[in-house]
Every structure is written in structure tokens, then in C-alpha cells.
Amino acid sequence: MLAIIGGSGLTRLAGLAVSHRQVASTPYGEPSAALSFGHLAGRPVVFLARHGDQHGIPPHQVNYRANIWALAEARVLGIVAVAAVGSIRADLKPGDLVLPEQIIDYTWGRPSTFHEGPGATVAHIDFTEPYDHALRQRLRAAAAATGSRLADAAVYAATQGPRLESAAEINRLERDGADVVGMTGMPEAALARELALPYAAINVVANFAAGRGDSRAGISLEAIHAVLAASMQQVHAIIETMLGD
Ligand code: HPA
């Protein structure tokens, strides 16, 4: 069974025939929402809304540990995370889909490991390649099969949020080598790795990042939501195709 974590613009997985919902409890508290178990393209899937069913949990307050722990307890074989991003690059435009390959983590103060607290042992996971190779390959193939362009080899910068960045911050992220910027990719990816769960992400470009493209005059949340609604249909098609293969 595969898990889908939905972000902004994807609080439900249309087409998912939900068989049951489970409010999970974990040693780290409750996940963002009940886990929705069901079938998509005839395959078992569990869906979790990262920001809660009502989109009420901001990126820095998502209980990433509870989310990943609950999915591991549900015995998922892998996680596909969907997340909105801002584009730092001129050639990645609002509405485009991106398959990130690397991460730079600028978040702070988020509980970001299972290996702390009473009785815990110290662990240092290998994170050279933060995303799972095989899952990325499946996403790439599914995108090709659905005729969706999926920009590959992108570097994802994880910022703290919930505010958007300043123009100078985006310039810095570009100098650091980042292509897209979002607020939820970490510690999610690292926690999945700690539990040896294959994890990959699809990013939907919601807007040009601060100071770039048409965002020079500021970023409108209404515009972001309109873009997300359209692109999520493509994300859907990719996920369904990937599952059906
Ligand atoms: N910055 C950070 N996170 C985001 C953005 C952005 O511009 N757009 C969507 N998520």
C-alpha cells in the first residue's frame, strides 16, 4: 500500500474510494488528520492531509513525526508527498510540476527526529539522496505516460514559514543552488528515511517566488489557489497512473 500526503490544494484525493478512516494515535501525538484508507486505480492507498482536513495547520506546526509514524504503523510501502512550491527559476512557471531530487533545509525549531528523548539512541541516517530513487522513477514514468511535463533534478529549499520569503532571501536560496522553495518538505523527508520508508515528492509551482517573475509586485494568495486547483488534476492523473502500473 502506498501513502499519499496531500498539501495545499490537495486536502482530499478525488477518485479515492474511501473504505474507512482511522484517527491514529502515536507516541508523538495525533497526525494532522484521520488516515483515509481506500482504493485508487484498484490499488490500496492511504491518504493524509498534511495541513488537516480543513487546512488549519500551518507548516511549522504540522506534527510531521506523528504523520510519518502513523503511516509506518499502517505498513505503507512508500510515501508520495504532494506540496506546493514557489519557483526561483524563470523557466519553472506557475502550474508546472517538479520532481525534486535534492533538499536544502532552512527550517528551525521543528521536532525533526525520532531519535531523541528518554531512552533514545542517537542515529545519523544517510541523507545523501533524500528522495527514493525507485519511487522517483515511477513518478517520472507515470508523468510521461500521462503527457505531463515533470521538471526533473530540482533542488528544493525548505523554509520555515508561514510567511513567504523576502526577495533577498530568494536571491540567497538561488545562490545556494535551490530551484524551488516550500515550507513542508522538511523534516518530513528525513523522518521517512529514519523509518526506512521510501519517500518521493511532486511539487506544484504555485507562484514565482518573491521578487521573481510576476511576483515582483507581491504574491497574491488568490492567484496561488487558482493555479493549484488546475495543476492538482495533473498530479492526480500521475498518481493514478503510477498506482495502476
Ligand atoms: N515560498 C515558500 N513556500 C511556498 C511558496 C513560496 O513562494 N509558494 C508555495 N509554497
Boltz pocket constraint, residues with backbone or C-beta under 6 A from the ligand:
constraints:
  - pocket:
      binder: B
      contacts: [[A, 84], [A, 85], [A, 86], [A, 87], [A, 159], [A, 163], [A, 164], [A, 165], [A, 181], [A, 182], [A, 183], [A, 204], [A, 206], [A, 207], [A, 208], [A, 209], [A, 210]]
      max_distance: 6.0
